[in-house]
Amino acid sequence: MIILGIDPGTHRLGYGLIEKTGSTLRFLEAGLINIATEPPQSFEEAKKGLEKIIATYKPQRVGLEKLFFAKNQKTAMAVSEMRGVLRLTIIENQLELYEFNPKEIKLCVCGDGQADKKGVAKMMKLILNLHHHSFIDDAWDGLAIAYTTSCQPDYLKKI
């Protein structure tokens, strides 16, 4: 099973792809979808970027980070709008969608819901044997979301 994890943002989306066969996980790819435009064009740009990844890797399951809290209400609204576009794209492609808040992801990956970004990246390097890889935080987060999604049994399917 191929699993895609997405860390939503307004100008860049972090993503990670893993393959799960039985209890074995294999790294496929991680990176960013960079968004150069502003809404509403940015929504189309994000949709096209996500659809390209879906067409290339054909994941069966997608994990998406929920918006947990935000200090800046304007930013929270913009990320929520982008999450809506991503959710619609996932549903249109008939993929299983799982959603997790940051605390749930950190708890699954690190065993500590308060872990920082460095801790998440360090654990993903260990879990996927990526000691010589270097990614931006958003891509590590995408991998962590994919990993968290891989740990979920089918009966916890959200949508």
Protein Blocks (a to p, Z undefined) as FASTA:
>chain_A
ZZddddddfkbccddddddehjaccdfbdcddddfbdcfklmmmmmmmmmmmmmmnopab
dcddddfbdfblklmmmmmmmmmmmmmmmmmnopacddddfklmmmmmnopakbcfklmm
mmmmmmnopakbccdfklmmmmmmmmmmmmpcfklpfZZ
